[in-house]
Amino acid sequence: MNRSPYELLSGNLTTARFKTVGVHQAISLPIFCNHHDTTLFSEIEQKQVDYTNYKHLALYGYRTICGEIRKKEIATEFNKRILASKTLQSLLSDSFFSLFESSNLGFRKGIEDLSYFAEELKKDINGTTENYVFSTLEIPLKGIYTASVTNLFSGSEILQEEKVPIFIFLAIPLENSTRIVMGYHREHVNPNMPEYIKRWENAEKSQLGYLLTGILTQIETWGLSPSLYERLSKENIKQYLDLFSESIAWEEQPPIETINLFEGIF
């Protein structure tokens, strides 16, 4: 496994771990001011969500993509501070700093592409277009959440000037289950993405844990309730963290579905 600049800086081979955070810290990210957040997302925050309503799904997708842009902006700023540090310049090699410079190039490309995809969803929200394909289903698992964007299946052969297809994946906690929402752009899509969604739609109950574990090996930020965590086997947790550490740097690969983190739960 290749080490990221962050892992080199910390001296750790991997930083993958579960940790306890407060509810508000877990589910919030400063993206919009309170006024615009409330105004824009009132339909899915203050009213009954209709998961058959394209606009409602587009709102979830838009907020998810904007959140990913913000994460990359924060990471870019972190890199810039490292590169500007006189102290670190005197202690570390040029090759070390080149990793951060290369990382920032990737972040800039990512922000550029994500901004395009966000604007496409914004057109849908404000008009009558449907630039995306969404699929949604409910799974019998309580206490898990994520709102993420991944380059699922999109290989490194994509040219610099091309838009890298993105895959939207949400796990929305409900009272006694979880709502899964998946989506991709109609024109910028890897052909494996529609087939992957069909696998979810046609999956037997026994397959859902493997599918969910597989996609979660390619998502950096997701969480689960303490009560659900306590039900996971320690061996499955270890296997998942090892698998996550190996696969997170290579989002373009198919999800690795060899283990079921939620074995015996659903």
Residue pairs with C-beta under 8 A, 6 or more apart in sequence:
1 13
1 14
1 245
1 246
1 249
2 249
3 13
4 99
4 103
4 249
5 79
5 82
5 96
5 99
5 100
5 103
6 15
7 13
7 14
7 15
8 96
8 99
9 82
13 245
14 241
14 245
16 241
16 244
16 245
16 248
17 241
18 229
18 237
18 241
20 226
21 223
26 145
26 223
27 145
27 223
29 67
29 70
29 71
30 70
31 37
31 63
31 66
31 67
31 70
32 40
32 66
38 45
40 59
41 59
41 63
43 55
43 56
43 59
44 56
44 59
44 60
49 56
50 56
51 57
51 136
51 179
51 181
52 136
54 124
54 130
54 134
55 124
55 125
57 132
57 134
57 136
57 181
57 183
58 121
58 124
58 125
58 132
58 134
59 125
60 147
60 170
60 172
60 181
61 121
61 132
61 134
61 168
61 181
61 183
62 118
62 121
62 122
62 125
63 147
64 147
64 148
64 149
64 168
64 170
65 114
65 117
65 118
65 121
65 149
65 166
65 168
66 118
67 147
68 110
68 114
68 148
68 149
69 111
69 114
69 115
69 118
71 221
72 107
72 110
72 111
72 114
73 111
75 103
75 107
76 104
76 107
76 108
76 111
79 100
79 101
79 103
79 104
79 107
80 104
82 88
82 97
82 100
83 97
83 100
83 101
83 104
89 97
109 160
109 164
110 164
113 163
113 164
113 166
114 149
114 166
116 163
117 163
117 166
117 185
117 188
120 131
120 132
120 185
121 131
121 132
123 129
123 131
124 130
124 131
124 132
130 186
131 185
131 186
131 187
132 168
132 183
132 184
132 185
132 186
133 183
133 184
133 185
133 186
133 189
133 194
134 168
134 181
134 182
134 183
135 181
135 182
135 183
135 197
135 200
135 201
136 179
136 180
136 181
136 182
137 179
137 180
137 200
137 201
138 174
138 177
138 178
138 179
138 180
139 177
139 178
139 180
139 208
139 212
139 266
140 177
140 205
140 266
141 177
141 178
141 208
141 212
141 228
141 262
141 265
141 266
142 173
142 174
142 175
142 176
142 177
142 178
142 225
142 228
143 173
143 178
143 224
143 225
143 227
143 228
144 171
144 173
144 178
144 212
144 222
144 223
144 224
144 225
144 228
145 171
145 172
145 173
145 178
145 222
145 223
145 224
146 169
146 170
146 171
146 216
146 219
146 221
146 222
146 223
147 170
148 168
148 169
148 170
148 219
148 220
148 221
148 222
149 166
149 167
149 168
149 169
150 166
150 167
150 169
150 215
150 218
150 219
150 251
151 164
151 165
151 166
151 167
151 251
151 252
152 167
152 169
152 190
152 192
152 193
152 196
152 215
152 218
152 251
152 252
152 254
152 255
153 165
153 167
153 190
153 192
153 193
153 196
153 252
153 253
153 254
154 164
154 165
154 166
154 190
154 251
154 252
155 252
156 252
158 164
163 188
164 188
165 184
165 185
165 188
165 189
165 190
165 193
166 184
166 185
166 188
167 182
167 183
167 184
167 193
167 196
168 181
168 182
168 183
168 184
169 180
169 181
169 182
169 215
169 219
170 179
170 180
170 181
170 182
171 178
171 179
171 180
171 212
171 222
172 178
172 179
172 180
172 181
180 200
182 197
182 200
184 190
184 193
184 194
192 254
196 255
199 211
200 211
203 211
205 266
208 266
209 260
209 261
209 262
209 263
209 265
209 266
210 257
210 258
210 259
210 260
211 255
211 257
212 261
212 262
213 240
213 257
213 259
213 260
213 261
213 262
214 255
214 256
214 257
215 255
216 222
216 240
216 244
216 261
217 240
217 243
217 244
217 247
217 248
217 255
217 256
218 247
218 248
218 251
218 253
218 255
220 248
228 265
231 264
231 265
232 261
232 262
232 265
233 263
233 264
236 259
236 260
236 261
236 263
237 261
239 259
239 261
240 259
240 261
243 256
243 258
243 259
247 253
247 256
